């Protein structure tokens, strides 16, 4: 009978946040699959536990993933953990969870802190609806395409960023969303130098021009206001062009002008007069 894959959250900084259930799960399984075995070994030492560790990270997913799943299929129980927070969230664990479920292996969550939700809770940004973007693409073209896709996003948007890339990312966010967009920068969450600052993109860019980013960051950015996402109203020429298209379909000029005026700031008579002038000039 196959064993179980446990998805075990670990503290995002403060070891006191380790839950009793997570500690008990580590103690009960046959082996632990860890993103970085050195980091997990320190945690196990803190808990007074000794368990076999298997490394599982971005560059050995295929080989180690198959090895881990074979052991579970043979009846062993495995706890999967990342360096910090909830595994499989912007994390290679996503792949092994997908593969385990596809093979009918039981997957059990052992939840606790996740940096993205922790930052959101203290951000002062709207929390009712949000999207998690994780790390933006490193390729500049792909990054700009992603930000372009987010321009109309009205939900709060959450990003992760490393300190050495923070200035660049803040600059790209300001280019895409403007200097006045509200953003909260949360760094070193639950650690000694924890800091949560609500500001604007413009102010954040200016601050980090003279201050060095330190620690891992979660960026919680306000979504677009409804006014920003509304399409621009048509011009008078565009409304007249719509009327001309309706006339080509057999509609009279008067009826076409009336229909084209709907949902525009222009009256039927304004569109009709422009149509008449255009016809005279042809």
Secondary structure by P-SEA (a helix, b strand, c coil): cbbbbbbccccccccccccaaaaaaaacccccccccaaaaaaaaaaacbbbbbbbbccccaaaaaaaaaaaaaabbbbbbbcccccccccccaaaaaaaaaaaccbbbbbccccaaaaaaaacccccccccccccccccaaaaaaaaaaacccccbbbbbbcccaaaaaaaaaaaaccccbbbbbbccccccbbbbbbbcaaaaaaaacccccccbbbbbbbcccccccccccccaaaaaaaaaaaaaacccaaaaaaaaaccccccaaaaaaaaaaaaaac
